[in-house]
Amino acid sequence: MVVTDATILLGGLEERLYERRGAVIRTFEGGEGPSLLLVHGFGGAAWNFSELAPLLPGRRLIIPD
């Protein structure tokens, strides 16, 4: 199985890791302005938004992986 490195496809967004109650959650965040949370569906991944993210200037994007 090949796993795509979302850090390459989501250039300009910072990869962050959050640990809560023993679970680690990876997000990609960046931008300025009102926050917009982009959530993928079952079986999806953060890189699904690689084409949409550049089209949202003026927003702070938060994309959980």
C-alpha positions in Angstrom: 0.0 0.0 0.0 1.3 3.4 -0.9 0.6 6.3 1.5 0.8 9.8 0.0 2.8 12.3 2.1 0.2 15.1 2.6 3.0 17.6 3.6 4.0 17.7 -0.1 0.5 18.2 -1.4 -0.6 20.7 1.2 2.3 23.1 0.8 2.0 26.2 2.9 0.1 24.5 5.7 1.9 23.4 8.9 1.6 19.9 10.0 0.7 19.6 13.7 0.2 16.7 16.1 -2.2 16.9 19.0 -2.4 14.2 21.7 -5.7 14.0 23.6 -6.7 11.1 25.9 -4.0 8.8 24.5 -4.9 9.5 20.8 -2.7 11.4 18.4 -4.5 13.6 15.9 -2.6 15.0 12.9 -3.8 18.2 11.3 -2.6 20.6 8.7 -3.2 24.3 9.5 -2.4 27.6 8.0 -3.6 30.9 6.6 -5.1 34.1 8.0 -8.7 35.1 8.6 -11.8 33.3 9.8 -11.2 29.6 10.5 -12.6 26.9 8.2 -12.5 23.3 9.2 -12.3 20.9 6.2 -13.3 17.3 7.1 -12.9 14.4 4.7 -15.3 11.5 4.5 -14.7 7.9 5.5 -11.6 6.5 3.9 -10.5 10.0 2.9 -7.4 11.9 4.0 -6.2 15.5 4.4 -4.6 15.5 1.0 -8.1 15.2 -0.6 -8.2 19.0 -0.1 -4.9 19.7 -2.0 -6.7 21.3 -4.9 -9.3 23.1 -2.8 -7.0 24.7 -0.2 -5.2 27.1 -2.6 -8.7 28.4 -3.7 -9.5 29.6 -0.2 -7.4 32.7 0.4 -8.3 34.8 3.4 -9.2 31.8 5.5 -7.4 29.9 8.3 -7.6 26.3 7.2 -7.7 23.4 9.7 -7.6 20.0 8.0 -7.6 16.9 10.3 -6.0 13.8 8.7 
